[in-house]
């Protein structure tokens, strides 16, 4: 993901959590697509979904440097993601 490559030095970290597939499938996905960010399976069917109040996938949850949820973006829209990162001082 180009965004991660260009913004990592500014403090961006990405943890992709898969709420549907097994750990083996998630690892295979990361290898196949050459993910350079963290890709993790959900430990139980609902732990991450419940913790971050996910109602749909994909959902991007942006967490600030203090550990607070700064934005919750349902669906994938690069322009919206970039605006949220700018507000966080990352992009």
N, C-alpha and C positions, 0 to 999 in steps of 0.2 A: 504494500500500500504506500503510494507516493507520499501521502500526507504524513504518515508516521516517519518515513525516512527524512523528510525535510524539517519536521517540527520536534523530533525527539530531543535534539540538543537544547530546545527551549523549554523542556519539561513535560512534553506530551508523553504519556504512557497509554498504551491500549491493552486492555484485557478483553478478549473476545470470549464470551461464555455461551456455549451451545446448550440450549435447554431441551433439545430433542434427541440427540445422538449419543451413542455410547462413547466411553473414553477412547476406545480403539478407533472408532470412526472419526472422532475429533482429531486425534493424532495423525491419521491418514490425510485428512483435509489439510492440516497445517503443512505437512510434508509436500503434498501435491501442489499447493499454491505458494509454497516458499514463504510462509508467514514469518516475518521477523519480529512480530509482536507476540505477546502471550495469548495462547489459545487454550481454553480449559473447558472441560465438561462440567455440567451441573452435577453436584454430588447427589442430590435427591431430585425427584421430579419437579419440586417447587421451591427449593431454597433461594436461589437467586431471583427467580420470578417474584416471589413474595417479598424479599428484602427490598427490591427496587421498584415494586409495584408495576411489573411489566404486564401490559395488557395485550401486546402484539409483538411480533418479531418481524423485522429487526427493530429494536429500541436501543438508542445510544444514550447512556447515562454518563454525563460529564461530572467528574468529581474534582473539586478544587484542591489546592495544596494543603488545606486544613482538613480534608476528608469529608467535606460537605457536598451534597448533591447540588451542583450548580445549574444543571439543565437536564431535562429528560426529553429526548427527541424521538418520537414514534415514526417509524418508516425511515428510509434513507434518502436524504437530500443533502448533497455535498455543500451547496451554498448555505443552507441553514446551519450545517455543522461548522463551516468556516466562520460564520457570524458569531456563533456561540463561543468558538475558540478565541476569537478576537476579544470578546467581552471578558474572557478569562486571562487575556494578556499572553496567549500562547501563539497565536498566528499573526 
